[in-house]
Amino acid sequence: MKNKTFKITTKTIAYMAMFMALQVVLELAFKVVPGQPQGGSITLSLVPILLASYLLGGYYGIVVGACCCGLHFVLGLATYWGPWSLFLDYLIPLAVIGIASFFKNFEIKGHVVYPGIIVVMILKFISHYLSGAWLFGAYAPEGMNPWWYSFGYNLAYCLPTLIICYIGFALIYPRLNNSIKL
């Protein structure tokens, strides 16, 4: 993580606004696979939050993710199903992406590995999984356990999203790492 302190300046606000705007644009305009019936899609839109985390610092990444949640509601990209859905489907999954840089990178045979991306995507999956089982279990096919339904439903888009976001991040981050300075 680049910054251990969290200091709001004009420069950090501008960077955070840029990452939020990029996240919303990717959410609106570029989905690898469009949304499923009860929500969730395979998308690259999490890459800007990951970039904010790694380039600015984890605390900034959390703020960017949480603000993106607010933007989703203001712009009509999110559906309000109640307070638990707000937290489990939107706020926690987007904000938790911001902590990716808290996990130390390492190298394997000259290639940098970003374990933070994998960890935060697992945490994001867990949040969606809990929401699916608790709040949307009624959508499970008759006779199917809502926990298994939620597991399969959420894994179907969270795993591909992890893969394409990891690849997208790994291609973009090294090029931006030396460009963005606080």
N, C-alpha and C positions, 0 to 999 in steps of 0.2 A: 504494500500500500504506500502511495507516495506521501500523503500527509497524515501525520498522526493527530494533528489538531484540526478542529472544524471552525473555520473562520469564514464568515460571509463577507465577500467583497463584491464590487461591481464585476470584476472579472469572473469570479466563481458563479455569480448569478447568471452572467451571460453564457458561460459554459453549460450550466445546468439547464437553462432555457433551450439551448441548442439541442441537448440530448433529449429533453422532453419533446420538443417539436419533431425531432427525427423519429422518436418512438411512436408518436401519434401518426405521423405520415406513413410509417411502415405498417402500423396497425390498420389504417384506412385503405391504403393503396396496394399493399403487397402481402398477400397471404399465400403461402405455398399450397395449402389445402384450406378451402373455406371452412367456416364454423360448422360444428356438429349441432344436432337438434337442441340440446340443452346447454350449449355453449362450448367454448374451447376450439382452437384451430391451430394448425401447424403454421408457424409464422417466425419470421426473423425479427419481429418487433422488440424482442427482449435484448438484442445486441446493444442498442444505445444505453440501456441501463447498466449492462455489464461494462461497457466502455467508460461510463461515468464512474463506476466503482473503481476500476483499475487505473484510470487516468487521473481522477481527482481525489479519490479516497473513498473508503467504504461508507463513511457517514454521509458524504455527498450522494453516493449511490442510493442510499436508503431514502434520502429526501427526493431525489429524482423519481424513484419508483413510486413513492407515496403520492407525489404530485401528479404523476402520470395517471394514477388511480382517479384522482379528482378530475383531471382532464377528460378521462373516459366518460365519466358521468355528465359533465358539462356539455360535452360534444355528442352525447347520445350513443356512445360506443358500448356502454354498459347497461345492463338491465338490473333494476333494483328488485330483489326478491325478499328483502328483509335485512335486518341488521347482521344476522349471522352470515348471510350470503355476501354482504358488503365486505365483511372481514375475511372470510374464508375463500371467496372467489376472486376478490379484487385487491384489497389493501395489503393483506399479508403476502400473497404470491408476488405482487409487483415490488413491494418494499424489500422482501427477503432477497430478491435478485441483487439488490444493492450491496449486500455483505460479501459478495464473491471475493473481493480483494483481501478479506481478512484471512484467507487461507493461502499459505505460502506456495508459490510455484516451484517446480523442480524440473530437472532435465533428465530425459532418457535418450541415450544415444544421440545427443546433440539437438533433440527436439524438446521445446518447452511444453510442459504439461500444466494445465490450469485446473487443479482439483476443486477450486472454489466454484467454478461453473457447474461441475457435476453435483457438488454438495447443495448449492442453492436450488438447482433444478429438482433435486430429490425433495427438498423442503417444500418447494412449490407444488410438486406432485402430492405430497402428503396433505397439504392444505386443501387442494382440490378433491382429493380422495375422501377426506373427512366431510367436506361439504356435500359431495355426491351421495355418500351413504346416509348422512343425517338429514339433509334437506331435500334431496332429489331421489331418495330411495323408492318413491312411488312410481318412478319411471322405469324401474327394473321390470323385465318381462315377468309375467305371472309365474310364480313358483321359484323364481331365482332370488338368491340371497342378495339384498341391496349392497352389501359390502363387496361381494364378488363383482357385481354389476359395476359399481363405482370404480373398482380397481381396473377392470378391463376398459371401461369407457375412458377414464382419464389417462391410462397408460397409452392408449391408442394415439393420443395427440401429444402428450408430454414427452414421451421418448423420442419421437422424430423431431420435436422442437428442440430438445436437448442436443441432438446430433447436429442439426443445421445451425443452431446458434453457436455451438462450440466451434464448428468449422468456420463460420462467418467471422466470429471473434478472432480466432487464431490467424485468419488472413488479414484482418484490418488492424488489430491492436499493435503489432510490431511497427507498422508504418506510422501510426499516430503517436506512439509512445514518446518519441523525441520531439514531437511538434507541439504538444500541449504542455505548457508550463504555467504553474500557479505563482 
